[in-house]
């Protein structure tokens, strides 16, 4: 769905920006210029940003930490 007609910003663009690390609506506006044209989409853009931010936060907060493999000291990877 197109959120900002003036700058052709879709909800997918906002989702992509959030997944790439956009942490605030102000930063989103700097990056995508969403809501900076006529201003009619400002509320919808903010709601979309907040929804995608919450979704990304929820999906990353439950990811377990990666397990690390222990490699013995002196192992060079070649047969002795």
N, CA, C and O atoms as a GROMACS GRO file, in nm:
protein
  320
    1UNK      N    1   0.085  -0.117   0.000
    1UNK     CA    2   0.000   0.000   0.000
    1UNK      C    3   0.090   0.124   0.000
    1UNK      O    4   0.190   0.129   0.072
    2UNK      N    5   0.053   0.222  -0.080
    2UNK     CA    6   0.126   0.349  -0.083
    2UNK      C    7   0.084   0.432   0.038
    2UNK      O    8  -0.035   0.456   0.059
    3UNK      N    9   0.181   0.475   0.116
    3UNK     CA   10   0.155   0.556   0.234
    3UNK      C   11   0.170   0.704   0.200
    3UNK      O   12   0.086   0.786   0.236
    4UNK      N   13   0.277   0.738   0.130
    4UNK     CA   14   0.307   0.876   0.095
    4UNK      C   15   0.308   0.890  -0.058
    4UNK      O   16   0.399   0.841  -0.125
    5UNK      N   17   0.207   0.956  -0.110
    5UNK     CA   18   0.196   0.974  -0.255
    5UNK      C   19   0.302   1.072  -0.305
    5UNK      O   20   0.358   1.052  -0.412
    6UNK      N   21   0.329   1.177  -0.230
    6UNK     CA   22   0.424   1.280  -0.273
    6UNK      C   23   0.562   1.222  -0.302
    6UNK      O   24   0.629   1.263  -0.397
    7UNK      N   25   0.606   1.128  -0.218
    7UNK     CA   26   0.741   1.072  -0.232
    7UNK      C   27   0.740   0.924  -0.265
    7UNK      O   28   0.844   0.857  -0.258
    8UNK      N   29   0.623   0.872  -0.303
    8UNK     CA   30   0.606   0.732  -0.344
    8UNK      C   31   0.667   0.634  -0.245
    8UNK      O   32   0.751   0.552  -0.281
    9UNK      N   33   0.624   0.644  -0.120
    9UNK     CA   34   0.672   0.558  -0.014
    9UNK      C   35   0.562   0.460   0.022
    9UNK      O   36   0.449   0.501   0.052
   10UNK      N   37   0.594   0.332   0.020
   10UNK     CA   38   0.496   0.229   0.053
   10UNK      C   39   0.519   0.175   0.194
   10UNK      O   40   0.620   0.204   0.257
   11UNK      N   41   0.424   0.095   0.241
   11UNK     CA   42   0.442   0.030   0.370
   11UNK      C   43   0.560  -0.066   0.364
   11UNK      O   44   0.625  -0.089   0.466
   12UNK      N   45   0.588  -0.124   0.249
   12UNK     CA   46   0.703  -0.213   0.234
   12UNK      C   47   0.834  -0.135   0.247
   12UNK      O   48   0.931  -0.185   0.304
   13UNK      N   49   0.836  -0.014   0.195
   13UNK     CA   50   0.955   0.071   0.210
   13UNK      C   51   0.980   0.101   0.358
   13UNK      O   52   1.094   0.098   0.404
   14UNK      N   53   0.874   0.130   0.430
   14UNK     CA   54   0.886   0.159   0.573
   14UNK      C   55   0.932   0.034   0.648
   14UNK      O   56   1.019   0.042   0.734
   15UNK      N   57   0.875  -0.081   0.615
   15UNK     CA   58   0.916  -0.207   0.677
   15UNK      C   59   1.065  -0.234   0.651
   15UNK      O   60   1.138  -0.271   0.743
   16UNK      N   61   1.108  -0.216   0.529
   16UNK     CA   62   1.248  -0.239   0.493
   16UNK      C   63   1.340  -0.146   0.573
   16UNK      O   64   1.443  -0.190   0.624
   17UNK      N   65   1.302  -0.020   0.585
   17UNK     CA   66   1.383   0.076   0.659
   17UNK      C   67   1.395   0.037   0.806
   17UNK      O   68   1.503   0.046   0.864
   18UNK      N   69   1.285  -0.008   0.865
   18UNK     CA   70   1.287  -0.051   1.005
   18UNK      C   71   1.376  -0.173   1.022
   18UNK      O   72   1.455  -0.179   1.115
   19UNK      N   73   1.364  -0.269   0.932
   19UNK     CA   74   1.446  -0.392   0.940
   19UNK      C   75   1.594  -0.362   0.917
   19UNK      O   76   1.680  -0.437   0.964
   20UNK      N   77   1.624  -0.254   0.845
   20UNK     CA   78   1.763  -0.216   0.822
   20UNK      C   79   1.818  -0.126   0.932
   20UNK      O   80   1.933  -0.082   0.925
   21UNK      N   81   1.737  -0.099   1.035
   21UNK     CA   82   1.789  -0.028   1.152
   21UNK      C   83   1.734   0.110   1.178
   21UNK      O   84   1.780   0.178   1.270
   22UNK      N   85   1.638   0.155   1.100
   22UNK     CA   86   1.578   0.287   1.126
   22UNK      C   87   1.508   0.282   1.262
   22UNK      O   88   1.415   0.204   1.281
   23UNK      N   89   1.553   0.365   1.354
   23UNK     CA   90   1.508   0.354   1.492
   23UNK      C   91   1.406   0.460   1.535
   23UNK      O   92   1.347   0.448   1.642
   24UNK      N   93   1.386   0.562   1.452
   24UNK     CA   94   1.292   0.666   1.493
   24UNK      C   95   1.216   0.719   1.371
   24UNK      O   96   1.261   0.706   1.257
   25UNK      N   97   1.100   0.777   1.397
   25UNK     CA   98   1.020   0.833   1.289
   25UNK      C   99   1.093   0.951   1.224
   25UNK      O  100   1.083   0.971   1.103
   26UNK      N  101   1.165   1.028   1.304
   26UNK     CA  102   1.243   1.139   1.248
   26UNK      C  103   1.348   1.089   1.150
   26UNK      O  104   1.369   1.148   1.044
   27UNK      N  105   1.415   0.980   1.186
   27UNK     CA  106   1.514   0.921   1.098
   27UNK      C  107   1.447   0.869   0.970
   27UNK      O  108   1.502   0.883   0.861
   28UNK      N  109   1.329   0.809   0.984
   28UNK     CA  110   1.254   0.761   0.868
   28UNK      C  111   1.223   0.876   0.774
   28UNK      O  112   1.235   0.863   0.652
   29UNK      N  113   1.182   0.988   0.830
   29UNK     CA  114   1.153   1.105   0.747
   29UNK      C  115   1.280   1.156   0.677
   29UNK      O  116   1.273   1.195   0.560
   30UNK      N  117   1.392   1.154   0.744
   30UNK     CA  118   1.517   1.196   0.682
   30UNK      C  119   1.555   1.101   0.568
   30UNK      O  120   1.600   1.144   0.462
   31UNK      N  121   1.537   0.971   0.591
   31UNK     CA  122   1.578   0.871   0.493
   31UNK      C  123   1.482   0.862   0.374
   31UNK      O  124   1.527   0.858   0.259
   32UNK      N  125   1.351   0.859   0.400
   32UNK     CA  126   1.253   0.836   0.294
   32UNK      C  127   1.173   0.960   0.255
   32UNK      O  128   1.102   0.959   0.154
   33UNK      N  129   1.184   1.066   0.332
   33UNK     CA  130   1.110   1.191   0.309
   33UNK      C  131   0.959   1.173   0.325
   33UNK      O  132   0.881   1.257   0.281
   34UNK      N  133   0.919   1.064   0.388
   34UNK     CA  134   0.777   1.036   0.408
   34UNK      C  135   0.716   1.142   0.500
   34UNK      O  136   0.773   1.176   0.604
   35UNK      N  137   0.600   1.192   0.461
   35UNK     CA  138   0.528   1.291   0.542
   35UNK      C  139   0.581   1.432   0.530
   35UNK      O  140   0.535   1.521   0.602
   36UNK      N  141   0.677   1.456   0.442
   36UNK     CA  142   0.736   1.589   0.431
   36UNK      C  143   0.687   1.668   0.310
   36UNK      O  144   0.728   1.782   0.290
   37UNK      N  145   0.599   1.608   0.231
   37UNK     CA  146   0.543   1.680   0.115
   37UNK      C  147   0.424   1.761   0.160
   37UNK      O  148   0.439   1.866   0.222
   38UNK      N  149   0.305   1.712   0.129
   38UNK     CA  150   0.183   1.785   0.165
   38UNK      C  151   0.143   1.762   0.311
   38UNK      O  152   0.068   1.841   0.368
   39UNK      N  153   0.195   1.653   0.372
   39UNK     CA  154   0.167   1.625   0.513
   39UNK      C  155   0.042   1.543   0.538
   39UNK      O  156   0.015   1.508   0.653
   40UNK      N  157  -0.034   1.511   0.434
   40UNK     CA  158  -0.159   1.436   0.452
   40UNK      C  159  -0.135   1.295   0.505
   40UNK      O  160  -0.222   1.238   0.570
   41UNK      N  161  -0.018   1.239   0.478
   41UNK     CA  162   0.010   1.100   0.518
   41UNK      C  163   0.081   1.090   0.652
   41UNK      O  164   0.109   0.979   0.698
   42UNK      N  165   0.110   1.201   0.716
   42UNK     CA  166   0.193   1.201   0.836
   42UNK      C  167   0.143   1.102   0.942
   42UNK      O  168   0.222   1.022   0.993
   43UNK      N  169   0.017   1.106   0.974
   43UNK     CA  170  -0.038   1.018   1.078
   43UNK      C  171  -0.032   0.871   1.035
   43UNK      O  172   0.006   0.785   1.114
   44UNK      N  173  -0.069   0.843   0.911
   44UNK     CA  174  -0.064   0.706   0.860
   44UNK      C  175   0.080   0.655   0.857
   44UNK      O  176   0.106   0.539   0.892
   45UNK      N  177   0.173   0.740   0.815
   45UNK     CA  178   0.314   0.701   0.810
   45UNK      C  179   0.367   0.670   0.949
   45UNK      O  180   0.439   0.572   0.968
   46UNK      N  181   0.331   0.753   1.046
   46UNK     CA  182   0.376   0.729   1.184
   46UNK      C  183   0.316   0.599   1.238
   46UNK      O  184   0.387   0.520   1.302
   47UNK      N  185   0.188   0.576   1.214
   47UNK     CA  186   0.124   0.452   1.259
   47UNK      C  187   0.188   0.330   1.194
   47UNK      O  188   0.210   0.228   1.260
   48UNK      N  189   0.218   0.340   1.066
   48UNK     CA  190   0.282   0.230   0.994
   48UNK      C  191   0.421   0.204   1.048
   48UNK      O  192   0.460   0.089   1.068
   49UNK      N  193   0.497   0.311   1.073
   49UNK     CA  194   0.631   0.297   1.131
   49UNK      C  195   0.624   0.229   1.268
   49UNK      O  196   0.701   0.137   1.295
   50UNK      N  197   0.533   0.274   1.353
   50UNK     CA  198   0.522   0.218   1.487
   50UNK      C  199   0.480   0.071   1.482
   50UNK      O  200   0.530  -0.009   1.561
   51UNK      N  201   0.390   0.035   1.392
   51UNK     CA  202   0.346  -0.104   1.379
   51UNK      C  203   0.462  -0.193   1.334
   51UNK      O  204   0.481  -0.301   1.389
   52UNK      N  205   0.538  -0.147   1.236
   52UNK     CA  206   0.651  -0.227   1.188
   52UNK      C  207   0.762  -0.233   1.291
   52UNK      O  208   0.828  -0.336   1.305
   53UNK      N  209   0.784  -0.125   1.364
   53UNK     CA  210   0.885  -0.124   1.470
   53UNK      C  211   0.849  -0.224   1.580
   53UNK      O  212   0.936  -0.298   1.627
   54UNK      N  213   0.723  -0.226   1.619
   54UNK     CA  214   0.678  -0.320   1.722
   54UNK      C  215   0.692  -0.464   1.673
   54UNK      O  216   0.730  -0.552   1.749
   55UNK      N  217   0.660  -0.486   1.548
   55UNK     CA  218   0.669  -0.620   1.490
   55UNK      C  219   0.814  -0.668   1.486
   55UNK      O  220   0.843  -0.783   1.520
   56UNK      N  221   0.905  -0.582   1.445
   56UNK     CA  222   1.046  -0.618   1.439
   56UNK      C  223   1.102  -0.639   1.580
   56UNK      O  224   1.178  -0.733   1.602
   57UNK      N  225   1.063  -0.554   1.674
   57UNK     CA  226   1.110  -0.570   1.812
   57UNK      C  227   1.063  -0.702   1.872
   57UNK      O  228   1.139  -0.770   1.941
   58UNK      N  229   0.940  -0.738   1.844
   58UNK     CA  230   0.886  -0.863   1.897
   58UNK      C  231   0.956  -0.983   1.837
   58UNK      O  232   0.979  -1.082   1.906
   59UNK      N  233   0.989  -0.976   1.709
   59UNK     CA  234   1.051  -1.092   1.645
   59UNK      C  235   1.198  -1.106   1.682
   59UNK      O  236   1.250  -1.218   1.682
   60UNK      N  237   1.267  -0.997   1.713
   60UNK     CA  238   1.408  -1.007   1.748
   60UNK      C  239   1.431  -1.030   1.896
   60UNK      O  240   1.538  -1.077   1.934
   61UNK      N  241   1.334  -1.000   1.980
   61UNK     CA  242   1.356  -1.018   2.123
   61UNK      C  243   1.350  -1.164   2.165
   61UNK      O  244   1.397  -1.198   2.274
   62UNK      N  245   1.296  -1.250   2.082
   62UNK     CA  246   1.284  -1.392   2.116
   62UNK      C  247   1.389  -1.478   2.048
   62UNK      O  248   1.384  -1.600   2.058
   63UNK      N  249   1.482  -1.418   1.980
   63UNK     CA  250   1.585  -1.494   1.909
   63UNK      C  251   1.692  -1.534   2.009
   63UNK      O  252   1.750  -1.448   2.075
   64UNK      N  253   1.719  -1.665   2.021
   64UNK     CA  254   1.823  -1.706   2.115
   64UNK      C  255   1.961  -1.664   2.067
   64UNK      O  256   1.986  -1.651   1.947
   65UNK      N  257   2.049  -1.644   2.162
   65UNK     CA  258   2.186  -1.607   2.127
   65UNK      C  259   2.252  -1.724   2.056
   65UNK      O  260   2.226  -1.840   2.088
   66UNK      N  261   2.338  -1.695   1.958
   66UNK     CA  262   2.404  -1.804   1.887
   66UNK      C  263   2.497  -1.881   1.979
   66UNK      O  264   2.558  -1.823   2.068
   67UNK      N  265   2.506  -2.010   1.957
   67UNK     CA  266   2.597  -2.094   2.037
   67UNK      C  267   2.732  -2.093   1.970
   67UNK      O  268   2.742  -2.102   1.847
   68UNK      N  269   2.835  -2.082   2.048
   68UNK     CA  270   2.971  -2.080   1.996
   68UNK      C  271   3.038  -2.214   2.020
   68UNK      O  272   3.018  -2.276   2.124
   69UNK      N  273   3.116  -2.257   1.924
   69UNK     CA  274   3.187  -2.382   1.936
   69UNK      C  275   3.325  -2.353   1.996
   69UNK      O  276   3.392  -2.259   1.954
   70UNK      N  277   3.366  -2.432   2.092
   70UNK     CA  278   3.496  -2.416   2.154
   70UNK      C  279   3.600  -2.488   2.069
   70UNK      O  280   3.583  -2.605   2.035
   71UNK      N  281   3.707  -2.420   2.037
   71UNK     CA  282   3.817  -2.479   1.960
   71UNK      C  283   3.937  -2.487   2.053
   71UNK      O  284   3.976  -2.386   2.113
   72UNK      N  285   3.995  -2.606   2.065
   72UNK     CA  286   4.109  -2.622   2.156
   72UNK      C  287   4.227  -2.534   2.116
   72UNK      O  288   4.250  -2.510   1.998
   73UNK      N  289   4.299  -2.486   2.216
   73UNK     CA  290   4.418  -2.404   2.190
   73UNK      C  291   4.523  -2.492   2.123
   73UNK      O  292   4.543  -2.608   2.161
   74UNK      N  293   4.589  -2.437   2.025
   74UNK     CA  294   4.692  -2.510   1.954
   74UNK      C  295   4.640  -2.580   1.829
   74UNK      O  296   4.718  -2.634   1.751
   75UNK      N  297   4.510  -2.578   1.810
   75UNK     CA  298   4.454  -2.639   1.690
   75UNK      C  299   4.481  -2.547   1.573
   75UNK      O  300   4.439  -2.432   1.574
   76UNK      N  301   4.551  -2.598   1.473
   76UNK     CA  302   4.586  -2.515   1.359
   76UNK      C  303   4.506  -2.552   1.235
   76UNK      O  304   4.518  -2.488   1.131
   77UNK      N  305   4.425  -2.654   1.246
   77UNK     CA  306   4.344  -2.694   1.133
   77UNK      C  307   4.414  -2.790   1.038
   77UNK      O  308   4.353  -2.836   0.941
   78UNK      N  309   4.541  -2.823   1.064
   78UNK     CA  310   4.615  -2.916   0.981
   78UNK      C  311   4.652  -3.038   1.062
   78UNK      O  312   4.676  -3.028   1.182
   79UNK      N  313   4.657  -3.154   0.999
   79UNK     CA  314   4.695  -3.276   1.073
   79UNK      C  315   4.838  -3.266   1.125
   79UNK      O  316   4.925  -3.206   1.061
   80UNK      N  317   4.862  -3.325   1.239
   80UNK     CA  318   4.997  -3.318   1.300
   80UNK      C  319   5.087  -3.426   1.249
   80UNK      O  320   5.203  -3.434   1.290
   0.00000   0.00000   0.00000
